[in-house]
Amino acid sequence: MHKIMNSSYSRPFIQILQLSTVAVFWGRAWQHLFWDAPYRNLFWDQFLLKGIVEGWFGMEWSDYVTSPVVDSRIQLAIVLSGVFYIICGLAALLIHRLPHILQNLLLWGAGLLIFLAILYWKGKFHHWGQLFEYSLQFGSPIFLWLAVREKLQPVRLVKLMAIAVGITFFCHGLYAYGFYPRPENFTSMIMASLGVSEPFANQMLVVAGVVDFIAAASLIFLPLRWNVWVLAYCVMWGFLTGLARPWANFYPEFWEESLHQWVHTFVFRFPHFLIPLAAFIWLKFRPSEASLR
């Protein structure tokens, strides 16, 4: 076994990255095992796969997309992905006790999260904002792997994390502001959480989008030492936007169903506030090193 702990990264910093990574893996596992994932966006893509299905397998496209056998195999792939996410979460949780070869499960898990982001991107008309909004989710296991393997100096890793935070918040702001069609649940979550009218909720989202743009520009382009309180804002806003999902969709009379359906959507968004929290803590306690970037 290879023991991993050193003076370059503090224990709290690593532990926050661990929690973030375990949460995104196990939250996505819950989704894949009990609900659904957009794998059919790929496997039912006629433009991409019709030639393969009809040419290689000699099967009519209409028979392929209506076949219960094909659908069951797609569902099996979703479930197996969920199982793999559980294994990756365990790898993140036990990272200090694993040999290097098993630590690489974090990178394989990150690859599967990137694949999932691409599937959502396909389903959202190839909006680039949709793809890169997942930067913190698929970035979290990569950051943890880089930290425990000491592949980057801490100041460089924290800068990379800050950029990922900025990209995620910028892309989230594109939807809140209305650059892309705003998801209906954005407005409904604000209304349900705060008890405000629809026009006021939409105005709040526009303001939130502008603030997200400002925060993203600061995190991406300005030195780390200027971004301590920007990261603090991102911790707060990332937590609230994640919590809004189960909060706005909780019904006491159906509390078990509400939690089962919505808590995991908050859990796999833990990186949206834990990654900026890790960067914030590092900046507060290592200011002399932050001044280098």
C-alpha positions as a LaTeX table, in Angstrom:
\begin{tabular}{lrrr}
\hline
Residue & $x$ (\AA) & $y$ (\AA) & $z$ (\AA) \\
\hline
Met1 & 0.00 & 0.00 & 0.00 \\
His2 & 1.05 & 3.53 & $-0.70$ \\
Lys3 & 0.38 & 6.03 & 2.04 \\
Ile4 & $-0.52$ & 9.43 & 0.67 \\
Met5 & $-0.18$ & 12.45 & 2.88 \\
Asn6 & 2.38 & 15.16 & 2.69 \\
Ser7 & 3.05 & 18.74 & 3.64 \\
Ser8 & 2.13 & 20.27 & 0.27 \\
Tyr9 & $-1.60$ & 19.92 & 0.81 \\
Ser10 & $-3.30$ & 20.27 & 4.18 \\
Arg11 & $-5.53$ & 17.51 & 5.49 \\
Pro12 & $-8.71$ & 19.68 & 5.43 \\
Phe13 & $-8.01$ & 20.62 & 1.80 \\
Ile14 & $-7.74$ & 16.94 & 0.79 \\
Gln15 & $-10.77$ & 15.98 & 2.87 \\
Ile16 & $-12.94$ & 18.60 & 1.18 \\
Leu17 & $-11.85$ & 17.33 & $-2.23$ \\
Gln18 & $-12.62$ & 13.78 & $-1.07$ \\
Leu19 & $-16.10$ & 14.73 & 0.10 \\
Ser20 & $-16.76$ & 16.58 & $-3.15$ \\
Thr21 & $-15.63$ & 13.62 & $-5.24$ \\
Val22 & $-17.46$ & 10.97 & $-3.22$ \\
Ala23 & $-20.63$ & 13.08 & $-3.43$ \\
Val24 & $-20.55$ & 13.53 & $-7.20$ \\
Phe25 & $-19.85$ & 9.83 & $-7.79$ \\
Trp26 & $-22.47$ & 8.54 & $-5.38$ \\
Gly27 & $-25.04$ & 11.15 & $-6.37$ \\
Arg28 & $-24.67$ & 10.10 & $-9.99$ \\
Ala29 & $-24.76$ & 6.44 & $-8.93$ \\
Trp30 & $-28.13$ & 7.05 & $-7.27$ \\
Gln31 & $-29.39$ & 8.67 & $-10.46$ \\
His32 & $-28.23$ & 5.80 & $-12.67$ \\
Leu33 & $-29.42$ & 3.00 & $-10.40$ \\
Phe34 & $-32.85$ & 4.34 & $-9.49$ \\
Trp35 & $-33.81$ & 6.91 & $-12.12$ \\
Asp36 & $-32.34$ & 7.40 & $-15.57$ \\
Ala37 & $-29.44$ & 8.85 & $-17.53$ \\
Pro38 & $-29.48$ & 10.26 & $-21.08$ \\
Tyr39 & $-27.75$ & 7.32 & $-22.77$ \\
Arg40 & $-30.56$ & 7.10 & $-25.32$ \\
Asn41 & $-29.46$ & 10.53 & $-26.59$ \\
Leu42 & $-26.56$ & 8.61 & $-28.10$ \\
Phe43 & $-27.88$ & 5.12 & $-28.74$ \\
Trp44 & $-31.06$ & 6.37 & $-30.42$ \\
Asp45 & $-29.25$ & 8.99 & $-32.51$ \\
Gln46 & $-30.34$ & 8.11 & $-36.04$ \\
Phe47 & $-27.81$ & 10.40 & $-37.71$ \\
Leu48 & $-24.87$ & 8.75 & $-35.95$ \\
Leu49 & $-25.94$ & 5.14 & $-35.70$ \\
Lys50 & $-28.39$ & 4.30 & $-38.49$ \\
Gly51 & $-25.60$ & 3.29 & $-40.88$ \\
Ile52 & $-23.98$ & 1.07 & $-38.26$ \\
Val53 & $-27.25$ & $-0.55$ & $-37.20$ \\
Glu54 & $-28.46$ & $-1.26$ & $-40.73$ \\
Gly55 & $-25.07$ & $-1.90$ & $-42.33$ \\
Trp56 & $-23.23$ & $-3.89$ & $-39.67$ \\
Phe57 & $-26.11$ & $-5.57$ & $-37.87$ \\
Gly58 & $-28.60$ & $-5.84$ & $-40.75$ \\
Met59 & $-31.40$ & $-4.44$ & $-38.61$ \\
Glu60 & $-33.95$ & $-1.87$ & $-39.70$ \\
Trp61 & $-33.68$ & 1.36 & $-37.74$ \\
Ser62 & $-37.36$ & 1.30 & $-36.77$ \\
Asp63 & $-36.93$ & $-2.21$ & $-35.39$ \\
Tyr64 & $-33.81$ & $-1.13$ & $-33.48$ \\
Val65 & $-35.40$ & 1.83 & $-31.68$ \\
Thr66 & $-38.52$ & $-0.15$ & $-30.75$ \\
Ser67 & $-36.71$ & $-3.33$ & $-29.69$ \\
Pro68 & $-37.22$ & $-4.24$ & $-26.02$ \\
Val69 & $-33.93$ & $-6.17$ & $-26.13$ \\
Val70 & $-31.99$ & $-3.11$ & $-27.28$ \\
Asp71 & $-33.72$ & $-0.95$ & $-24.69$ \\
Ser72 & $-32.91$ & $-3.45$ & $-21.93$ \\
Arg73 & $-29.24$ & $-3.41$ & $-22.96$ \\
Ile74 & $-29.17$ & 0.39 & $-22.83$ \\
Gln75 & $-30.73$ & 0.21 & $-19.38$ \\
Leu76 & $-28.11$ & $-2.35$ & $-18.35$ \\
Ala77 & $-25.37$ & 0.05 & $-19.47$ \\
Ile78 & $-26.92$ & 2.76 & $-17.30$ \\
Val79 & $-27.06$ & 0.46 & $-14.26$ \\
Leu80 & $-23.49$ & $-0.75$ & $-14.77$ \\
Ser81 & $-22.36$ & 2.87 & $-14.96$ \\
Gly82 & $-24.08$ & 3.44 & $-11.63$ \\
Val83 & $-22.20$ & 0.50 & $-10.11$ \\
Phe84 & $-18.93$ & 1.88 & $-11.46$ \\
Tyr85 & $-19.71$ & 5.27 & $-9.90$ \\
Ile86 & $-20.13$ & 3.53 & $-6.53$ \\
Ile87 & $-16.70$ & 1.89 & $-6.94$ \\
Cys88 & $-15.14$ & 5.23 & $-7.89$ \\
Gly89 & $-16.70$ & 6.84 & $-4.82$ \\
Leu90 & $-15.16$ & 4.16 & $-2.64$ \\
Ala91 & $-11.80$ & 4.80 & $-4.31$ \\
Ala92 & $-12.10$ & 8.50 & $-3.44$ \\
Leu93 & $-13.10$ & 7.69 & 0.13 \\
Leu94 & $-10.19$ & 5.28 & 0.64 \\
Ile95 & $-7.69$ & 7.15 & $-1.51$ \\
His96 & $-4.97$ & 7.20 & 1.16 \\
Arg97 & $-4.96$ & 3.41 & 1.38 \\
Leu98 & $-4.88$ & 2.62 & $-2.32$ \\
Pro99 & $-1.88$ & 1.87 & $-4.54$ \\
His100 & $-1.32$ & 4.19 & $-7.47$ \\
Ile101 & $-2.98$ & 1.88 & $-9.99$ \\
Leu102 & $-6.27$ & 1.95 & $-8.07$ \\
Gln103 & $-6.08$ & 5.70 & $-7.51$ \\
Asn104 & $-6.43$ & 5.96 & $-11.28$ \\
Leu105 & $-10.07$ & 4.90 & $-10.85$ \\
Leu106 & $-10.65$ & 8.60 & $-10.16$ \\
Leu107 & $-9.57$ & 9.42 & $-13.71$ \\
Trp108 & $-11.73$ & 6.69 & $-15.21$ \\
Gly109 & $-14.66$ & 7.98 & $-13.18$ \\
Ala110 & $-13.94$ & 11.51 & $-14.38$ \\
Gly111 & $-13.97$ & 10.20 & $-17.94$ \\
Leu112 & $-17.41$ & 8.68 & $-17.40$ \\
Leu113 & $-18.63$ & 11.99 & $-15.96$ \\
Ile114 & $-17.32$ & 13.77 & $-19.06$ \\
Phe115 & $-19.19$ & 11.24 & $-21.21$ \\
Leu116 & $-22.35$ & 11.99 & $-19.21$ \\
Ala117 & $-21.84$ & 15.73 & $-19.73$ \\
Ile118 & $-21.52$ & 15.13 & $-23.49$ \\
Leu119 & $-24.79$ & 13.19 & $-23.47$ \\
Tyr120 & $-26.55$ & 16.09 & $-21.74$ \\
Trp121 & $-24.91$ & 18.46 & $-24.24$ \\
Lys122 & $-26.36$ & 16.40 & $-27.12$ \\
Gly123 & $-29.78$ & 16.49 & $-25.53$ \\
Lys124 & $-29.63$ & 20.28 & $-25.10$ \\
Phe125 & $-29.10$ & 21.10 & $-28.79$ \\
His126 & $-25.30$ & 21.21 & $-28.44$ \\
His127 & $-25.31$ & 24.27 & $-26.20$ \\
Trp128 & $-21.67$ & 24.60 & $-25.13$ \\
Gly129 & $-22.80$ & 26.14 & $-21.86$ \\
Gln130 & $-24.56$ & 22.90 & $-21.02$ \\
Leu131 & $-21.37$ & 20.90 & $-21.52$ \\
Phe132 & $-19.04$ & 23.11 & $-19.52$ \\
Glu133 & $-21.53$ & 23.70 & $-16.70$ \\
Tyr134 & $-20.37$ & 20.27 & $-15.51$ \\
Ser135 & $-16.73$ & 21.38 & $-15.22$ \\
Leu136 & $-16.69$ & 21.15 & $-11.44$ \\
Gln137 & $-18.43$ & 17.78 & $-11.40$ \\
Phe138 & $-16.03$ & 16.01 & $-13.73$ \\
Gly139 & $-13.16$ & 18.17 & $-12.48$ \\
Ser140 & $-13.53$ & 17.16 & $-8.83$ \\
Pro141 & $-12.00$ & 13.66 & $-9.13$ \\
Ile142 & $-9.24$ & 15.08 & $-11.32$ \\
Phe143 & $-8.40$ & 17.71 & $-8.70$ \\
Leu144 & $-8.32$ & 15.06 & $-5.97$ \\
Trp145 & $-6.05$ & 12.83 & $-8.05$ \\
Leu146 & $-3.70$ & 15.74 & $-8.82$ \\
Ala147 & $-3.53$ & 16.65 & $-5.13$ \\
Val148 & $-2.87$ & 13.21 & $-3.68$ \\
Arg149 & $-0.33$ & 12.42 & $-6.39$ \\
Glu150 & 1.24 & 15.90 & $-6.12$ \\
Lys151 & 1.21 & 16.40 & $-9.87$ \\
Leu152 & 0.90 & 20.18 & $-9.47$ \\
Gln153 & 2.15 & 22.72 & $-6.98$ \\
Pro154 & $-0.72$ & 23.76 & $-4.69$ \\
Val155 & $-0.89$ & 27.29 & $-6.07$ \\
Arg156 & $-1.27$ & 25.97 & $-9.62$ \\
Leu157 & $-3.91$ & 23.45 & $-8.62$ \\
Val158 & $-5.92$ & 26.08 & $-6.73$ \\
Lys159 & $-5.74$ & 28.37 & $-9.76$ \\
Leu160 & $-7.01$ & 25.53 & $-11.94$ \\
Met161 & $-9.84$ & 24.94 & $-9.47$ \\
Ala162 & $-10.71$ & 28.65 & $-9.50$ \\
Ile163 & $-10.88$ & 28.62 & $-13.30$ \\
Ala164 & $-13.19$ & 25.58 & $-13.20$ \\
Val165 & $-15.41$ & 27.39 & $-10.70$ \\
Gly166 & $-15.49$ & 30.40 & $-13.01$ \\
Ile167 & $-16.41$ & 28.28 & $-16.05$ \\
Thr168 & $-19.19$ & 26.48 & $-14.18$ \\
Phe169 & $-20.68$ & 29.70 & $-12.84$ \\
Phe170 & $-20.41$ & 31.44 & $-16.22$ \\
Cys171 & $-22.28$ & 28.60 & $-17.93$ \\
His172 & $-24.91$ & 28.51 & $-15.18$ \\
Gly173 & $-25.29$ & 32.26 & $-15.62$ \\
Leu174 & $-25.98$ & 31.82 & $-19.36$ \\
Tyr175 & $-29.19$ & 29.99 & $-18.47$ \\
Ala176 & $-30.13$ & 32.23 & $-15.54$ \\
Tyr177 & $-29.63$ & 35.37 & $-17.64$ \\
Gly178 & $-31.59$ & 33.95 & $-20.56$ \\
Phe179 & $-28.84$ & 33.71 & $-23.17$ \\
Tyr180 & $-30.01$ & 30.14 & $-23.65$ \\
Pro181 & $-33.69$ & 29.25 & $-23.15$ \\
Arg182 & $-34.13$ & 29.34 & $-19.40$ \\
Pro183 & $-35.25$ & 26.00 & $-17.93$ \\
Glu184 & $-38.73$ & 26.30 & $-16.45$ \\
Asn185 & $-37.56$ & 24.73 & $-13.21$ \\
Phe186 & $-35.20$ & 27.69 & $-12.59$ \\
Thr187 & $-38.14$ & 30.05 & $-12.24$ \\
Ser188 & $-40.33$ & 27.56 & $-10.40$ \\
Met189 & $-37.56$ & 26.81 & $-7.87$ \\
Ile190 & $-37.17$ & 30.52 & $-7.06$ \\
Met191 & $-40.94$ & 30.91 & $-6.73$ \\
Ala192 & $-41.33$ & 27.83 & $-4.53$ \\
Ser193 & $-38.28$ & 28.58 & $-2.37$ \\
Leu194 & $-38.93$ & 32.29 & $-1.77$ \\
Gly195 & $-42.65$ & 32.63 & $-2.38$ \\
Val196 & $-42.26$ & 35.38 & $-5.00$ \\
Ser197 & $-44.12$ & 36.05 & $-8.23$ \\
Glu198 & $-42.97$ & 34.71 & $-11.59$ \\
Pro199 & $-41.89$ & 38.13 & $-13.00$ \\
Phe200 & $-39.87$ & 38.87 & $-9.85$ \\
Ala201 & $-38.29$ & 35.40 & $-9.94$ \\
Asn202 & $-37.21$ & 35.97 & $-13.55$ \\
Gln203 & $-35.74$ & 39.37 & $-12.63$ \\
Met204 & $-33.80$ & 37.73 & $-9.80$ \\
Leu205 & $-32.42$ & 35.17 & $-12.23$ \\
Val206 & $-31.23$ & 37.88 & $-14.62$ \\
Val207 & $-29.41$ & 39.64 & $-11.76$ \\
Ala208 & $-27.95$ & 36.32 & $-10.58$ \\
Gly209 & $-26.73$ & 35.65 & $-14.12$ \\
Val210 & $-24.94$ & 38.99 & $-14.29$ \\
Val211 & $-23.30$ & 38.37 & $-10.90$ \\
Asp212 & $-22.23$ & 34.93 & $-12.11$ \\
Phe213 & $-20.58$ & 36.53 & $-15.15$ \\
Ile214 & $-18.69$ & 39.02 & $-12.97$ \\
Ala215 & $-17.55$ & 36.29 & $-10.57$ \\
Ala216 & $-16.46$ & 34.08 & $-13.47$ \\
Ala217 & $-14.44$ & 36.85 & $-15.11$ \\
Ser218 & $-12.68$ & 37.58 & $-11.82$ \\
Leu219 & $-11.86$ & 33.93 & $-11.14$ \\
Ile220 & $-10.59$ & 33.22 & $-14.64$ \\
Phe221 & $-8.64$ & 36.39 & $-15.38$ \\
Leu222 & $-7.60$ & 38.00 & $-12.08$ \\
Pro223 & $-4.88$ & 36.83 & $-9.64$ \\
Leu224 & $-5.86$ & 34.37 & $-6.96$ \\
Arg225 & $-5.21$ & 36.80 & $-4.12$ \\
Trp226 & $-8.01$ & 39.06 & $-5.38$ \\
Asn227 & $-10.60$ & 36.29 & $-5.38$ \\
Val228 & $-10.96$ & 35.28 & $-1.74$ \\
Trp229 & $-14.41$ & 36.81 & $-1.33$ \\
Val230 & $-15.48$ & 35.90 & $-4.85$ \\
Leu231 & $-14.90$ & 32.28 & $-3.86$ \\
Ala232 & $-16.87$ & 32.86 & $-0.65$ \\
Tyr233 & $-19.79$ & 34.07 & $-2.79$ \\
Cys234 & $-19.46$ & 30.97 & $-4.97$ \\
Val235 & $-19.59$ & 28.73 & $-1.89$ \\
Met236 & $-22.82$ & 30.37 & $-0.79$ \\
Trp237 & $-24.46$ & 30.50 & $-4.22$ \\
Gly238 & $-23.33$ & 27.01 & $-5.20$ \\
Phe239 & $-24.82$ & 25.62 & $-1.98$ \\
Leu240 & $-28.12$ & 27.46 & $-2.37$ \\
Thr241 & $-28.64$ & 26.59 & $-6.03$ \\
Gly242 & $-27.94$ & 22.93 & $-5.26$ \\
Leu243 & $-30.19$ & 22.85 & $-2.20$ \\
Ala244 & $-32.98$ & 24.56 & $-4.13$ \\
Arg245 & $-33.73$ & 21.32 & $-6.00$ \\
Pro246 & $-34.89$ & 19.20 & $-3.05$ \\
Trp247 & $-36.13$ & 22.26 & $-1.14$ \\
Ala248 & $-38.49$ & 23.45 & $-3.88$ \\
Asn249 & $-39.70$ & 19.93 & $-4.67$ \\
Phe250 & $-40.27$ & 18.65 & $-1.14$ \\
Tyr251 & $-43.83$ & 17.70 & $-0.24$ \\
Pro252 & $-44.36$ & 16.62 & 3.39 \\
Glu253 & $-47.22$ & 14.29 & 2.47 \\
Phe254 & $-44.89$ & 12.46 & 0.08 \\
Trp255 & $-41.65$ & 13.02 & 1.96 \\
Glu256 & $-40.02$ & 9.69 & 1.09 \\
Glu257 & $-40.71$ & 10.04 & $-2.62$ \\
Ser258 & $-39.60$ & 13.68 & $-2.56$ \\
Leu259 & $-36.28$ & 12.87 & $-0.94$ \\
His260 & $-35.69$ & 9.82 & $-3.12$ \\
Gln261 & $-36.31$ & 11.80 & $-6.28$ \\
Trp262 & $-34.46$ & 15.03 & $-5.46$ \\
Val263 & $-31.77$ & 14.66 & $-2.77$ \\
His264 & $-29.30$ & 13.05 & $-5.16$ \\
Thr265 & $-29.59$ & 16.09 & $-7.48$ \\
Phe266 & $-28.21$ & 18.16 & $-4.61$ \\
Val267 & $-25.55$ & 15.59 & $-3.70$ \\
Phe268 & $-23.95$ & 15.43 & $-7.16$ \\
Arg269 & $-23.80$ & 19.24 & $-7.08$ \\
Phe270 & $-21.63$ & 19.26 & $-3.94$ \\
Pro271 & $-18.58$ & 20.23 & $-6.06$ \\
His272 & $-20.34$ & 23.51 & $-6.91$ \\
Phe273 & $-19.70$ & 24.73 & $-3.37$ \\
Leu274 & $-17.02$ & 22.39 & $-2.01$ \\
Ile275 & $-14.43$ & 23.12 & $-4.71$ \\
Pro276 & $-14.68$ & 26.90 & $-4.15$ \\
Leu277 & $-14.65$ & 26.19 & $-0.39$ \\
Ala278 & $-11.36$ & 24.27 & $-0.69$ \\
Ala279 & $-9.86$ & 27.10 & $-2.75$ \\
Phe280 & $-11.16$ & 29.71 & $-0.28$ \\
Ile281 & $-9.65$ & 27.90 & 2.72 \\
Trp282 & $-6.32$ & 27.52 & 0.95 \\
Leu283 & $-6.25$ & 31.22 & 0.07 \\
Lys284 & $-7.11$ & 32.26 & 3.62 \\
Phe285 & $-4.38$ & 30.13 & 5.19 \\
Arg286 & $-1.69$ & 30.27 & 2.49 \\
Pro287 & $-1.83$ & 33.97 & 1.45 \\
Ser288 & 1.91 & 34.24 & 0.86 \\
Glu289 & 1.78 & 31.48 & $-1.76$ \\
Ala290 & $-1.39$ & 32.91 & $-3.32$ \\
Ser291 & 0.44 & 36.17 & $-3.96$ \\
Leu292 & 2.56 & 34.30 & $-6.48$ \\
Arg293 & $-0.41$ & 33.91 & $-8.86$ \\
\hline
\end{tabular}
